[in-house]
Amino acid sequence: MLSPIDRLPEIPGIPAISMVKTAGKAMAAVGRSAGGGAGGGGGYTFTPEEIDEVIRQWEDLREGLEDDEREAENVANVQAPGREFASGDFQQAANPSGEALVQQTRRMKQYVEMYIAKLKEAKAGTEAQNEHARDEIKKFGGML
């Protein structure tokens, strides 16, 4: 029997994330790349409204992966319906494949959870910076 193929041996890194709010005009589409130009770093730019939607989408993906994990566990734990050769052969093939699928799904879910945490961290940091900036403006009578 062939061993399962690991398609995600290492979880890829998470790009830098920042949120930007412009005066009266939101930045363009969600997740537009902020990198590329001379000296520009990689990452994504979001408005505060967009970040909430992106977080929601990633949380929906996590829920879907949880459903997938339960289904993969069913395959990993499948029992042969009978004691004849064909049933036993099916179980011997299905269980390792199901276990590989469980492990792959768990790694994907771990990546999604890390990404959600980074998005929330970026949102909290930006909100704190915005609050600090508002406080500084108030110190000078609202004029900068």
Secondary structure, DSSP 8 states (H G I E B T S, - for coil): ------S-SS------EEE---SS---SSTTEE---STT----EEE-HHHHHHHHHHHHHHHHHHHHHHHHHHHHHT---SSSSHHHHHHHHHHHHHHHHHHHHHHHHHHHHHHHHHHHHHHHHHHHHHHHHHHHHHHHTTT--
